Amino acid sequence: MDQERRPQPPASLRAAVAALAECKLKSSSEGMDARKGMEPGDLDNLSEADKLRMVTMIDQLQVRDSLRMYNSLVEKCFGQCIDNFRRKTLDKQEESCVRVCAEKYLKHSMRVSLRFTELNQGSMTPD
Amino acid sequence: MSTKQGFGQTATPKDVEEMVGMAQQEMEYRVELFNKLTQSCFDKCIEKKFKDSELNLGENSCVDRCVHKYWQVTAMIGQLLSSGRPPM
């Protein structure tokens, strides 16, 4: 087994999580605003300490969610793209399949989260 | 309980809590990865006739390659997620 590939997940994982958390942050803060609208002053009434706890909790959930989606993305695309085990390395076709699959899945989840946010805010899409 | 760390830094209880939280998430991630890997390679490699309780030669080598490939896909998607911004 080549050892150089082994330590791979942690490093790129952190970055992946950071990237994901960042792009999620936007949608979740939008969601927060929406909720504030529904329950006026929901967050404002909290003490500083409680606010901090709240933010930490949300951060943790976001990291956990990012890791989960990373895992299920890998599972999904592996399931769809890899079907022969004559070799232990990915061939060109499999690689491009995985790449397209991952990008497509991400775009898909962006779109779903967009629509989901709209539904949560109660603003129906005009269609 | 001492909160002194061996690296010339003082870790506050809050830092410790944060580190434990990170370790926990890392654990959860790895357990989930392992479970999904096991499930995927079982589905891909193991004959569903279940005549024999032993793994046969073909299944063994299939599983080995499957695990390796799964790991590669994990690395690839990890890079993909960390490099380019997720497409909008």
Backbone of each chain as ProteinMPNN parsed JSONL, in Angstrom:
{"seq_chain_A": "MDQERRPQPPASLRAAVAALAECKLKSSSEGMDARKGMEPGDLDNLSEADKLRMVTMIDQLQVRDSLRMYNSLVEKCFGQCIDNFRRKTLDKQEESCVRVCAEKYLKHSMRVSLRFTELNQGSMTPD", "coords_chain_A": {"N_chain_A": [[0.843, -1.215, 0.0], [0.546, 2.195, -0.835], [1.879, 4.655, 1.12], [1.76, 7.358, 0.926], [-0.65, 8.239, 0.057], [-2.356, 7.787, 2.049], [-2.57, 9.69, 4.311], [-4.236, 11.531, 3.261], [-7.169, 12.283, 3.596], [-7.569, 13.99, 6.13], [-6.233, 16.598, 5.704], [-7.218, 17.707, 3.208], [-9.767, 17.492, 3.821], [-10.342, 19.297, 5.891], [-10.144, 21.665, 4.489], [-12.147, 21.278, 2.649], [-14.353, 21.185, 4.289], [-14.238, 23.737, 5.301], [-14.712, 25.239, 2.994], [-17.245, 24.353, 2.328], [-18.694, 25.012, 4.623], [-18.509, 27.74, 4.53], [-19.957, 28.385, 2.221], [-22.367, 27.469, 2.94], [-22.964, 29.026, 5.048], [-24.022, 31.382, 4.16], [-26.583, 30.717, 3.196], [-27.668, 29.75, 5.525], [-27.659, 31.91, 7.208], [-29.42, 33.476, 5.952], [-31.666, 31.964, 6.359], [-31.844, 32.255, 9.084], [-32.478, 34.925, 9.335], [-34.982, 34.855, 8.25], [-36.321, 33.38, 10.138], [-36.131, 35.107, 12.226], [-37.848, 37.006, 11.458], [-40.248, 35.695, 11.778], [-40.416, 35.068, 14.49], [-40.17, 37.605, 16.347], [-37.217, 39.219, 17.444], [-35.988, 36.959, 18.378], [-33.285, 36.099, 18.559], [-32.096, 38.349, 19.536], [-32.864, 38.704, 22.126], [-31.353, 36.998, 23.593], [-28.655, 36.374, 25.886], [-25.178, 37.447, 25.725], [-23.507, 35.258, 26.141], [-25.193, 33.118, 25.658], [-25.761, 33.573, 23.007], [-23.267, 33.099, 21.906], [-22.988, 30.403, 22.486], [-24.993, 29.414, 20.925], [-24.056, 30.087, 18.36], [-21.732, 28.53, 18.278], [-22.855, 26.021, 18.422], [-24.304, 25.95, 16.033], [-22.204, 26.123, 14.221], [-20.905, 23.694, 14.72], [-22.845, 21.875, 13.913], [-22.885, 22.503, 11.254], [-20.355, 21.726, 10.365], [-20.489, 18.992, 10.869], [-22.575, 18.307, 9.159], [-21.439, 18.971, 6.697], [-19.382, 17.095, 6.56], [-20.877, 14.806, 6.49], [-22.229, 15.1, 4.111], [-20.103, 15.071, 2.355], [-19.247, 12.42, 2.688], [-21.547, 11.038, 1.754], [-21.702, 11.925, -0.789], [-19.39, 10.859, -1.934], [-20.043, 8.169, -1.672], [-22.307, 7.977, -3.286], [-21.372, 8.739, -5.881], [-19.339, 6.929, -6.259], [-20.818, 4.592, -6.318], [-22.283, 5.005, -8.655], [-20.395, 5.3, -10.661], [-18.198, 3.523, -10.57], [-17.574, 0.351, -11.597], [-16.133, -1.828, -12.396], [-13.635, -4.105, -11.291], [-11.091, -4.785, -12.145], [-8.743, -3.549, -12.029], [-6.835, -1.741, -9.559], [-6.765, 0.945, -9.588], [-8.293, 4.069, -10.546], [-9.61, 4.441, -13.829], [-9.378, 6.63, -16.755], [-11.978, 7.178, -17.683], [-13.612, 6.551, -15.5], [-12.662, 8.419, -13.707], [-13.433, 10.866, -14.875], [-16.131, 10.526, -14.85], [-16.663, 10.463, -12.097], [-15.923, 13.057, -11.455], [-17.743, 14.656, -12.916], [-20.095, 13.7, -11.814], [-19.83, 14.504, -9.103], [-19.747, 17.304, -9.344], [-22.201, 17.789, -10.468], [-23.895, 16.844, -8.492], [-23.366, 18.677, -6.472], [-24.271, 21.049, -7.628], [-26.908, 20.383, -7.872], [-27.602, 20.145, -5.147], [-27.26, 22.74, -4.302], [-29.309, 24.009, -5.695], [-31.557, 22.767, -4.665], [-31.311, 23.637, -2.025], [-31.693, 26.308, -2.344], [-34.373, 26.471, -3.22], [-35.524, 25.316, -1.021], [-34.952, 27.146, 0.988], [-36.51, 29.258, 0.101], [-39.055, 28.146, 0.435], [-39.075, 27.863, 3.202], [-39.064, 30.493, 3.939], [-41.492, 31.194, 3.251], [-42.043, 32.47, 0.952], [-43.383, 31.886, -1.902], [-42.348, 30.496, -5.034], [-42.918, 32.248, -8.031], [-44.509, 30.54, -10.253]], "CA_chain_A": [[0.0, 0.0, 0.0], [1.327, 3.421, -0.843], [1.572, 5.4, 2.334], [1.608, 8.796, 0.693], [-2.044, 8.591, -0.193], [-3.142, 7.544, 3.252], [-2.974, 10.817, 5.175], [-4.983, 12.481, 2.439], [-8.414, 12.921, 4.037], [-7.616, 15.119, 7.07], [-5.847, 17.906, 5.174], [-8.164, 18.231, 2.227], [-11.063, 17.492, 4.491], [-10.511, 20.579, 6.586], [-10.404, 22.693, 3.479], [-13.465, 21.016, 2.086], [-15.329, 21.6, 5.284], [-14.22, 25.2, 5.353], [-15.383, 25.736, 1.79], [-18.669, 24.047, 2.417], [-19.288, 25.787, 5.709], [-18.58, 29.116, 4.073], [-21.045, 28.606, 1.267], [-23.607, 27.163, 3.649], [-23.201, 30.095, 6.001], [-24.882, 32.375, 3.54], [-27.98, 30.279, 3.163], [-28.205, 29.56, 6.876], [-27.937, 33.208, 7.819], [-30.687, 33.886, 5.346], [-32.7, 31.224, 7.086], [-31.947, 32.844, 10.404], [-33.223, 36.169, 9.175], [-36.375, 34.515, 8.026], [-36.909, 32.971, 11.405], [-36.246, 36.299, 13.06], [-39.068, 37.657, 11.034], [-41.406, 34.992, 12.298], [-40.436, 35.245, 15.938], [-39.407, 38.848, 16.482], [-36.272, 39.349, 18.534], [-35.635, 35.639, 18.875], [-31.874, 36.027, 18.932], [-31.677, 39.569, 20.22], [-33.155, 38.609, 23.552], [-30.399, 36.122, 24.268], [-27.454, 36.999, 26.436], [-23.995, 37.248, 24.884], [-23.018, 33.891, 26.329], [-26.113, 32.214, 24.963], [-25.561, 33.785, 21.572], [-22.026, 32.411, 21.56], [-23.276, 28.967, 22.501], [-25.825, 29.186, 19.746], [-23.2, 30.136, 17.172], [-20.875, 27.344, 18.322], [-23.694, 24.866, 18.106], [-24.593, 25.98, 14.599], [-20.945, 25.781, 13.539], [-20.671, 22.254, 14.839], [-23.809, 21.193, 13.053], [-22.502, 22.712, 9.861], [-19.208, 20.866, 10.066], [-20.997, 17.62, 10.826], [-23.377, 18.173, 7.945], [-20.531, 18.974, 5.557], [-18.712, 15.8, 6.524], [-21.865, 13.816, 6.095], [-22.521, 15.212, 2.682], [-18.883, 14.598, 1.705], [-19.331, 10.959, 2.682], [-22.599, 10.463, 0.914], [-21.341, 12.266, -2.169], [-18.441, 9.831, -2.364], [-20.768, 6.907, -1.8], [-23.197, 8.054, -4.447], [-20.641, 8.769, -7.143], [-18.654, 5.646, -6.385], [-21.833, 3.627, -6.719], [-22.721, 5.227, -10.032], [-19.322, 5.379, -11.661], [-17.18, 2.463, -10.52], [-18.263, -0.925, -11.695], [-15.27, -2.989, -12.608], [-12.539, -4.154, -10.327], [-9.961, -5.486, -12.732], [-7.563, -2.824, -11.576], [-7.14, -1.08, -8.292], [-6.773, 2.402, -9.743], [-9.353, 4.597, -11.406], [-9.188, 4.792, -15.187], [-9.777, 7.973, -17.197], [-13.429, 7.278, -17.785], [-14.151, 6.58, -14.14], [-12.302, 9.695, -13.108], [-14.263, 11.976, -15.372], [-17.486, 10.26, -14.363], [-16.732, 10.914, -10.703], [-15.843, 14.525, -11.438], [-19.033, 15.195, -13.369], [-21.089, 13.308, -10.81], [-19.691, 15.347, -7.91], [-20.142, 18.674, -9.653], [-23.639, 17.797, -10.684], [-24.541, 16.682, -7.195], [-23.245, 19.944, -5.746], [-25.211, 22.008, -8.223], [-28.24, 19.916, -7.479], [-27.907, 20.449, -3.746], [-27.422, 24.197, -4.237], [-30.628, 24.375, -6.186], [-32.524, 22.31, -3.669], [-31.256, 24.48, -0.829], [-32.305, 27.587, -2.74], [-35.835, 26.303, -3.187], [-35.881, 25.005, 0.363], [-34.944, 28.418, 1.708], [-37.71, 29.999, -0.313], [-40.228, 27.556, 1.082], [-39.011, 28.176, 4.624], [-39.387, 31.904, 4.137], [-42.9, 31.351, 2.92], [-42.224, 33.19, -0.311], [-43.527, 30.89, -2.966], [-41.819, 30.913, -6.334], [-43.992, 32.513, -8.973], [-44.454, 29.729, -11.475]], "C_chain_A": [[0.869, 1.253, 0.0], [0.885, 4.315, 0.316], [1.254, 6.859, 2.054], [0.143, 9.189, 0.485], [-2.88, 8.5, 1.081], [-3.541, 8.791, 4.039], [-3.838, 11.836, 4.444], [-6.218, 13.078, 3.104], [-8.29, 14.113, 4.977], [-7.354, 16.477, 6.444], [-6.905, 18.468, 4.229], [-9.558, 18.325, 2.829], [-11.34, 18.825, 5.15], [-10.89, 21.669, 5.586], [-11.803, 22.53, 2.902], [-14.552, 21.499, 3.028], [-15.415, 23.114, 5.346], [-14.997, 25.784, 4.18], [-16.885, 25.543, 1.888], [-19.355, 24.912, 3.463], [-19.503, 27.227, 5.259], [-19.793, 29.333, 3.167], [-22.401, 28.284, 1.899], [-24.018, 28.342, 4.528], [-24.194, 31.104, 5.458], [-26.356, 31.962, 3.62], [-28.541, 30.155, 4.577], [-28.476, 30.892, 7.543], [-29.207, 33.813, 7.22], [-31.851, 33.246, 6.081], [-32.952, 31.832, 8.45], [-32.764, 34.126, 10.349], [-34.715, 35.895, 9.028], [-37.052, 34.158, 9.343], [-37.098, 34.175, 12.335], [-37.533, 37.047, 12.728], [-40.305, 37.028, 11.656], [-41.542, 35.154, 13.809], [-39.57, 36.455, 16.264], [-38.461, 38.822, 17.683], [-35.836, 38.034, 19.132], [-34.204, 35.586, 19.378], [-31.434, 37.228, 19.747], [-31.87, 39.477, 21.727], [-32.15, 37.763, 24.325], [-29.233, 36.914, 24.834], [-26.279, 36.699, 25.52], [-23.526, 35.8, 24.948], [-23.892, 32.901, 25.569], [-25.966, 32.325, 23.459], [-24.341, 33.01, 21.099], [-22.256, 30.907, 21.503], [-24.067, 28.567, 21.262], [-24.967, 29.103, 18.488], [-22.298, 28.903, 17.118], [-21.645, 26.111, 17.906], [-23.972, 24.795, 16.608], [-23.354, 25.602, 13.796], [-20.711, 24.281, 13.545], [-21.601, 21.473, 13.929], [-23.412, 21.311, 11.59], [-21.337, 21.828, 9.465], [-19.677, 19.423, 9.924], [-21.762, 17.356, 9.527], [-22.494, 18.135, 6.705], [-19.833, 17.631, 5.425], [-19.655, 14.717, 6.03], [-22.126, 13.863, 4.6], [-21.309, 14.798, 1.851], [-18.946, 13.075, 1.577], [-20.388, 10.436, 1.72], [-22.382, 10.808, -0.556], [-20.39, 11.222, -2.739], [-19.175, 8.514, -2.602], [-21.605, 6.878, -3.078], [-22.408, 7.935, -5.751], [-19.828, 7.494, -7.339], [-19.642, 4.6, -6.895], [-22.218, 3.753, -8.183], [-21.614, 5.0, -11.047], [-18.378, 4.179, -11.686], [-17.871, 1.11, -10.538], [-17.367, -2.104, -12.011], [-14.06, -2.925, -11.693], [-11.408, -5.026, -10.857], [-8.649, -4.812, -12.34], [-7.895, -2.122, -10.275], [-7.096, 0.437, -8.396], [-7.892, 2.819, -10.692], [-8.824, 4.796, -12.813], [-9.785, 6.154, -15.575], [-11.289, 8.176, -17.155], [-14.066, 7.392, -16.4], [-13.873, 7.925, -13.481], [-13.214, 10.814, -13.58], [-15.705, 11.771, -14.937], [-17.652, 10.773, -12.933], [-16.756, 12.44, -10.633], [-17.193, 15.147, -11.815], [-20.113, 14.912, -12.337], [-21.044, 14.242, -9.608], [-20.165, 16.766, -8.185], [-21.654, 18.789, -9.807], [-24.392, 17.717, -9.357], [-24.505, 17.997, -6.419], [-24.216, 20.981, -6.296], [-26.637, 21.664, -7.839], [-28.566, 20.351, -6.05], [-28.022, 21.95, -3.511], [-28.852, 24.598, -4.597], [-31.704, 23.979, -5.187], [-32.514, 23.245, -2.464], [-31.855, 25.855, -1.099], [-33.829, 27.509, -2.61], [-36.319, 26.066, -1.766], [-35.946, 26.278, 1.201], [-36.186, 29.228, 1.383], [-38.948, 29.473, 0.401], [-40.26, 27.888, 2.568], [-39.39, 29.616, 4.902], [-40.836, 32.189, 3.805], [-43.139, 32.136, 1.654], [-42.231, 32.174, -1.444], [-42.929, 31.412, -4.259], [-42.975, 31.15, -7.306], [-43.843, 31.648, -10.22], [-45.757, 28.964, -11.706]], "O_chain_A": [[1.828, 1.343, 0.766], [-0.284, 4.669, 0.465], [0.569, 7.518, 2.836], [-0.242, 10.336, 0.713], [-3.969, 9.067, 1.169], [-4.707, 8.947, 4.399], [-4.13, 12.903, 4.985], [-6.314, 14.303, 3.176], [-8.845, 15.17, 4.676], [-8.142, 17.407, 6.618], [-7.418, 19.568, 4.434], [-10.397, 19.121, 2.406], [-12.413, 19.408, 4.997], [-11.805, 22.464, 5.8], [-12.535, 23.499, 2.697], [-15.529, 22.129, 2.622], [-16.496, 23.696, 5.431], [-15.818, 26.688, 4.338], [-17.677, 26.433, 1.579], [-20.431, 25.466, 3.237], [-20.524, 27.847, 5.558], [-20.542, 30.299, 3.309], [-23.441, 28.764, 1.448], [-25.198, 28.626, 4.733], [-25.067, 31.607, 6.165], [-27.228, 32.724, 4.039], [-29.721, 30.413, 4.813], [-29.401, 31.014, 8.346], [-29.951, 34.543, 7.874], [-32.862, 33.882, 6.381], [-34.087, 31.921, 8.919], [-33.62, 34.377, 11.197], [-35.568, 36.585, 9.587], [-38.178, 34.566, 9.625], [-38.055, 34.26, 13.104], [-38.194, 37.627, 13.59], [-41.267, 37.709, 12.011], [-42.639, 35.35, 14.333], [-38.358, 36.323, 16.435], [-38.851, 38.452, 18.79], [-35.365, 37.99, 20.269], [-33.935, 35.096, 20.475], [-30.508, 37.136, 20.553], [-31.135, 40.091, 22.5], [-32.102, 37.805, 25.554], [-28.875, 37.979, 24.33], [-26.353, 35.825, 24.656], [-23.189, 35.198, 23.928], [-23.398, 31.975, 24.926], [-26.034, 31.335, 22.731], [-24.359, 32.358, 20.055], [-21.782, 30.226, 20.594], [-23.83, 27.526, 20.65], [-25.114, 28.196, 17.668], [-22.116, 28.304, 16.058], [-21.159, 25.274, 17.146], [-23.89, 23.731, 15.995], [-23.437, 24.86, 12.818], [-20.368, 23.68, 12.528], [-21.186, 20.527, 13.26], [-23.568, 20.38, 10.799], [-21.32, 21.252, 8.378], [-19.308, 18.725, 8.98], [-21.604, 16.312, 8.893], [-22.752, 17.373, 5.773], [-19.705, 17.091, 4.326], [-19.277, 13.836, 5.258], [-22.23, 12.839, 3.924], [-21.464, 14.239, 0.765], [-18.727, 12.519, 0.501], [-20.141, 9.497, 0.963], [-22.819, 10.082, -1.45], [-20.555, 10.76, -3.868], [-18.954, 7.836, -3.606], [-21.607, 5.905, -3.831], [-22.742, 7.126, -6.616], [-19.653, 7.035, -8.467], [-19.328, 3.822, -7.796], [-22.45, 2.757, -8.868], [-21.871, 4.557, -12.166], [-17.817, 3.86, -12.734], [-18.638, 0.765, -9.639], [-17.791, -3.255, -11.906], [-13.543, -1.856, -11.37], [-10.851, -5.868, -10.153], [-7.589, -5.438, -12.326], [-9.06, -1.93, -9.928], [-7.355, 1.14, -7.419], [-8.366, 2.037, -11.516], [-7.702, 5.273, -12.984], [-10.576, 6.742, -14.838], [-11.798, 9.186, -16.669], [-14.944, 8.224, -16.17], [-14.724, 8.492, -12.795], [-13.706, 11.61, -12.78], [-16.422, 12.738, -14.683], [-18.642, 11.425, -12.601], [-17.508, 13.031, -9.858], [-17.706, 16.032, -11.131], [-20.937, 15.772, -12.026], [-22.08, 14.717, -9.144], [-20.885, 17.362, -7.384], [-22.285, 19.74, -9.346], [-25.38, 18.417, -9.133], [-25.489, 18.382, -5.787], [-24.888, 21.691, -5.548], [-27.452, 22.532, -7.528], [-29.654, 20.856, -5.774], [-28.773, 22.394, -2.643], [-29.499, 25.394, -3.916], [-32.629, 24.739, -4.901], [-33.568, 23.605, -1.94], [-32.44, 26.483, -0.216], [-34.47, 28.354, -1.985], [-37.376, 26.549, -1.36], [-36.856, 26.469, 2.008], [-36.827, 29.803, 2.263], [-39.773, 30.237, 0.902], [-41.32, 28.16, 3.132], [-39.958, 29.935, 5.947], [-41.342, 33.285, 4.048], [-44.28, 32.44, 1.306], [-41.186, 31.681, -1.868], [-42.989, 32.606, -4.55], [-43.9, 30.342, -7.388], [-43.114, 32.011, -11.143], [-45.879, 28.234, -12.69]]}, "seq_chain_B": "MSTKQGFGQTATPKDVEEMVGMAQQEMEYRVELFNKLTQSCFDKCIEKKFKDSELNLGENSCVDRCVHKYWQVTAMIGQLLSSGRPPM", "coords_chain_B": {"N_chain_B": [[-8.232, 18.186, 37.639], [-5.828, 18.848, 35.219], [-5.311, 21.603, 33.078], [-3.192, 22.283, 31.672], [-1.198, 22.165, 28.786], [1.243, 20.26, 26.97], [2.657, 21.867, 25.242], [3.665, 24.329, 25.815], [1.538, 25.982, 25.915], [-1.426, 27.275, 27.329], [-4.307, 25.547, 27.69], [-7.568, 26.454, 27.705], [-10.563, 25.425, 29.417], [-12.524, 25.695, 27.523], [-11.18, 25.532, 25.078], [-10.357, 22.895, 25.233], [-12.794, 21.621, 25.196], [-13.564, 22.273, 22.626], [-11.621, 20.946, 21.134], [-12.188, 18.311, 21.784], [-14.686, 18.147, 20.679], [-14.038, 18.425, 17.956], [-12.498, 16.142, 17.571], [-14.427, 14.264, 18.013], [-16.141, 14.708, 15.874], [-14.466, 14.028, 13.782], [-14.121, 11.329, 14.316], [-16.756, 10.437, 13.964], [-17.016, 10.984, 11.27], [-15.168, 9.181, 10.196], [-16.15, 6.702, 10.97], [-18.551, 6.684, 9.607], [-17.587, 6.811, 7.002], [-16.261, 4.35, 6.87], [-18.43, 2.59, 7.188], [-19.971, 3.151, 4.928], [-18.192, 2.506, 2.917], [-17.835, -0.221, 3.383], [-20.439, -1.16, 2.894], [-20.816, -0.371, 0.188], [-18.795, -1.832, -1.17], [-19.459, -4.383, -0.52], [-21.901, -4.623, -1.836], [-20.966, -4.357, -4.446], [-19.125, -6.401, -4.85], [-19.659, -8.917, -3.658], [-21.007, -12.053, -4.225], [-24.449, -12.696, -4.562], [-25.571, -15.112, -4.136], [-24.856, -16.627, -2.025], [-23.697, -19.218, -1.421], [-21.504, -20.18, -0.183], [-19.833, -19.686, 2.883], [-17.365, -18.623, 3.003], [-15.165, -16.065, 1.697], [-14.542, -16.07, -1.724], [-11.754, -16.438, -4.053], [-11.975, -14.552, -6.139], [-13.78, -12.707, -5.032], [-12.315, -11.818, -2.851], [-10.128, -10.442, -4.11], [-11.526, -8.597, -5.529], [-12.697, -7.082, -3.484], [-10.413, -5.996, -2.307], [-9.467, -4.312, -4.374], [-11.671, -2.737, -4.704], [-11.847, -1.326, -2.273], [-9.516, 0.152, -2.467], [-10.078, 1.71, -4.701], [-12.309, 3.111, -3.803], [-11.182, 4.643, -1.85], [-9.575, 6.221, -3.447], [-11.513, 7.636, -4.869], [-12.627, 9.044, -2.771], [-10.456, 10.701, -2.137], [-10.271, 12.155, -4.512], [-12.742, 13.54, -4.664], [-12.592, 14.948, -2.341], [-10.493, 16.694, -2.951], [-11.697, 18.044, -5.023], [-13.793, 19.324, -3.716], [-12.373, 20.983, -2.028], [-10.765, 22.552, -3.627], [-11.879, 24.1, -6.179], [-14.366, 26.579, -5.847], [-17.55, 25.637, -4.701], [-19.794, 25.174, -7.329], [-22.08, 27.686, -8.316]], "CA_chain_B": [[-7.799, 17.967, 36.243], [-4.957, 19.909, 34.738], [-5.602, 22.056, 31.722], [-1.914, 22.63, 31.031], [-0.794, 21.293, 27.696], [2.685, 20.101, 26.891], [3.237, 22.632, 24.151], [3.928, 25.682, 26.24], [0.313, 26.764, 25.801], [-2.438, 26.908, 28.287], [-5.586, 25.295, 27.05], [-8.704, 26.71, 28.576], [-11.569, 24.364, 29.292], [-13.276, 25.884, 26.287], [-10.365, 24.949, 24.01], [-10.421, 21.438, 25.37], [-14.124, 21.231, 24.723], [-13.563, 22.41, 21.175], [-10.803, 19.863, 20.589], [-12.949, 17.068, 21.934], [-15.737, 18.208, 19.677], [-13.444, 18.15, 16.646], [-12.127, 14.723, 17.544], [-15.671, 13.493, 17.897], [-16.633, 14.805, 14.5], [-13.545, 13.241, 12.958], [-14.498, 9.928, 14.554], [-18.046, 10.185, 13.304], [-16.764, 10.962, 9.841], [-14.461, 7.954, 9.813], [-17.06, 5.568, 11.141], [-19.501, 6.724, 8.5], [-16.827, 6.438, 5.812], [-16.05, 2.903, 6.92], [-19.704, 1.896, 6.958], [-20.384, 3.309, 3.53], [-17.217, 1.74, 2.148], [-18.181, -1.637, 3.555], [-21.703, -1.407, 2.202], [-20.615, -0.247, -1.256], [-17.967, -2.909, -1.725], [-20.25, -5.608, -0.391], [-22.857, -4.635, -2.948], [-20.302, -4.475, -5.746], [-18.202, -7.53, -5.001], [-20.026, -10.203, -3.069], [-22.081, -12.764, -4.921], [-25.632, -12.715, -3.705], [-26.16, -16.45, -4.035], [-24.533, -17.089, -0.671], [-23.551, -20.674, -1.325], [-20.369, -20.481, 0.67], [-19.649, -18.596, 3.848], [-16.029, -18.051, 2.797], [-14.949, -15.228, 0.522], [-13.697, -16.776, -2.692], [-10.585, -15.695, -4.535], [-12.437, -13.393, -6.897], [-14.367, -11.731, -4.111], [-11.225, -11.214, -2.094], [-9.356, -9.437, -4.841], [-12.461, -7.512, -5.848], [-12.827, -6.224, -2.297], [-9.171, -5.225, -2.164], [-9.434, -3.238, -5.378], [-12.803, -1.846, -4.426], [-11.47, -0.432, -1.173], [-8.519, 1.082, -2.986], [-10.742, 2.667, -5.588], [-13.169, 3.962, -2.988], [-10.26, 5.597, -1.217], [-9.174, 7.17, -4.497], [-12.646, 8.52, -5.144], [-12.7, 9.945, -1.618], [-9.412, 11.705, -2.3], [-10.621, 13.01, -5.65], [-13.853, 14.436, -4.341], [-12.053, 15.854, -1.325], [-9.768, 17.749, -3.666], [-12.68, 18.806, -5.787], [-14.532, 20.182, -2.787], [-11.531, 21.98, -1.378], [-10.174, 23.47, -4.606], [-12.829, 25.031, -6.777], [-15.562, 26.946, -5.105], [-18.704, 24.893, -5.18], [-20.45, 25.95, -8.383], [-23.393, 28.251, -7.958]], "C_chain_B": [[-6.965, 19.141, 35.765], [-5.323, 20.307, 33.308], [-4.339, 22.494, 30.998], [-1.598, 21.641, 29.92], [0.725, 21.256, 27.614], [3.363, 20.961, 25.842], [3.471, 24.086, 24.52], [2.717, 26.582, 26.111], [-0.642, 26.33, 26.9], [-3.757, 26.73, 27.549], [-6.697, 25.551, 28.054], [-9.695, 25.566, 28.419], [-12.357, 24.465, 27.993], [-12.528, 25.3, 25.083], [-10.455, 23.438, 24.022], [-11.739, 20.924, 24.819], [-14.181, 21.235, 23.195], [-12.794, 21.271, 20.52], [-11.536, 18.53, 20.664], [-14.052, 17.009, 20.883], [-15.22, 17.879, 18.289], [-13.082, 16.689, 16.501], [-13.363, 13.859, 17.349], [-16.195, 13.52, 16.472], [-15.776, 14.003, 13.538], [-13.876, 11.751, 13.086], [-15.774, 9.588, 13.807], [-17.854, 10.078, 11.799], [-16.15, 9.636, 9.428], [-15.336, 6.724, 9.945], [-18.032, 5.514, 9.964], [-18.823, 6.314, 7.193], [-16.649, 4.925, 5.753], [-17.341, 2.147, 6.592], [-20.139, 1.974, 5.507], [-19.481, 2.503, 2.604], [-17.561, 0.252, 2.195], [-19.429, -1.989, 2.753], [-21.501, -1.402, 0.685], [-19.886, -1.457, -1.808], [-18.652, -4.26, -1.542], [-21.21, -5.722, -1.574], [-22.175, -4.914, -4.284], [-19.606, -5.817, -5.923], [-18.738, -8.891, -4.567], [-21.202, -10.824, -3.822], [-23.268, -12.946, -3.991], [-26.262, -14.097, -3.575], [-25.917, -17.078, -2.665], [-24.494, -18.61, -0.547], [-22.506, -21.039, -0.278], [-20.172, -19.33, 1.653], [-18.26, -17.964, 3.738], [-16.05, -17.087, 1.621], [-14.116, -16.022, -0.474], [-12.605, -15.854, -3.235], [-10.994, -14.407, -5.252], [-12.99, -12.315, -5.996], [-13.287, -11.028, -3.311], [-10.508, -10.126, -2.88], [-10.255, -8.284, -5.265], [-12.57, -6.541, -4.677], [-11.58, -5.365, -2.122], [-9.144, -4.036, -3.122], [-10.532, -2.222, -5.133], [-12.445, -0.831, -3.345], [-10.477, 0.615, -1.674], [-9.171, 2.152, -3.859], [-11.631, 3.627, -4.808], [-12.332, 5.061, -2.341], [-9.839, 6.666, -2.218], [-10.288, 8.169, -4.795], [-12.811, 9.522, -4.005], [-11.686, 11.073, -1.747], [-9.788, 12.693, -3.394], [-11.681, 14.029, -5.281], [-13.441, 15.414, -3.249], [-11.319, 17.015, -1.965], [-10.726, 18.674, -4.395], [-13.409, 19.8, -4.887], [-13.65, 21.295, -2.238], [-10.956, 22.974, -2.385], [-11.202, 24.465, -5.123], [-13.952, 25.361, -5.823], [-16.686, 26.066, -5.592], [-19.481, 25.733, -6.185], [-21.823, 26.467, -7.947], [-24.391, 28.039, -9.083]], "O_chain_B": [[-7.368, 20.296, 35.9], [-5.604, 19.463, 32.457], [-4.387, 23.001, 29.878], [-1.718, 20.429, 30.099], [1.403, 22.139, 28.14], [4.553, 20.782, 25.583], [3.476, 24.966, 23.66], [2.838, 27.805, 26.185], [-0.653, 25.177, 27.331], [-4.248, 27.639, 26.879], [-6.747, 24.935, 29.119], [-9.675, 24.836, 27.427], [-12.798, 23.46, 27.436], [-13.117, 24.673, 24.202], [-10.607, 22.789, 22.987], [-11.794, 19.938, 24.085], [-14.753, 20.344, 22.566], [-13.219, 20.703, 19.514], [-11.505, 17.731, 19.728], [-14.313, 15.966, 20.284], [-15.864, 17.152, 17.531], [-13.318, 16.07, 15.464], [-13.346, 12.864, 16.624], [-16.632, 12.504, 15.932], [-16.28, 13.38, 12.604], [-13.905, 11.017, 12.098], [-15.854, 8.577, 13.109], [-18.435, 9.218, 11.137], [-16.557, 9.036, 8.433], [-15.267, 5.811, 9.122], [-18.3, 4.452, 9.403], [-19.389, 5.577, 6.386], [-16.861, 4.303, 4.712], [-17.336, 1.189, 5.818], [-20.613, 0.995, 4.93], [-19.941, 1.897, 1.636], [-17.573, -0.433, 1.172], [-19.464, -2.985, 2.031], [-21.955, -2.308, -0.014], [-20.312, -2.042, -2.803], [-18.439, -5.177, -2.335], [-21.315, -6.766, -2.218], [-22.72, -5.608, -5.142], [-19.509, -6.316, -7.044], [-18.293, -9.918, -5.081], [-22.242, -10.196, -4.021], [-23.128, -13.295, -2.819], [-27.334, -14.252, -2.991], [-26.67, -17.94, -2.213], [-25.157, -19.204, 0.304], [-22.608, -22.055, 0.411], [-20.324, -18.16, 1.303], [-18.008, -16.902, 4.307], [-16.826, -17.246, 0.678], [-13.089, -16.59, -0.104], [-12.547, -14.666, -2.918], [-10.444, -13.333, -5.01], [-12.696, -11.134, -6.18], [-13.327, -9.813, -3.113], [-10.304, -9.02, -2.379], [-9.812, -7.138, -5.352], [-12.538, -5.324, -4.863], [-11.666, -4.172, -1.83], [-8.84, -2.909, -2.731], [-10.352, -1.019, -5.325], [-12.705, 0.364, -3.484], [-10.58, 1.798, -1.352], [-8.852, 3.337, -3.763], [-11.696, 4.816, -5.119], [-12.718, 6.228, -2.294], [-9.754, 7.85, -1.891], [-10.053, 9.367, -4.951], [-13.097, 10.697, -4.236], [-11.997, 12.239, -1.505], [-9.645, 13.905, -3.232], [-11.539, 15.222, -5.548], [-13.883, 16.563, -3.231], [-11.495, 18.17, -1.576], [-10.587, 19.897, -4.384], [-13.613, 20.959, -5.25], [-14.115, 22.411, -2.008], [-10.687, 24.122, -2.031], [-11.367, 25.547, -4.561], [-14.425, 24.501, -5.079], [-16.768, 25.774, -6.785], [-19.793, 26.891, -5.909], [-22.602, 25.767, -7.3], [-25.548, 28.445, -8.967]]}, "name": "protein", "num_of_chains": 2, "seq": "MDQERRPQPPASLRAAVAALAECKLKSSSEGMDARKGMEPGDLDNLSEADKLRMVTMIDQLQVRDSLRMYNSLVEKCFGQCIDNFRRKTLDKQEESCVRVCAEKYLKHSMRVSLRFTELNQGSMTPDMSTKQGFGQTATPKDVEEMVGMAQQEMEYRVELFNKLTQSCFDKCIEKKFKDSELNLGENSCVDRCVHKYWQVTAMIGQLLSSGRPPM"}
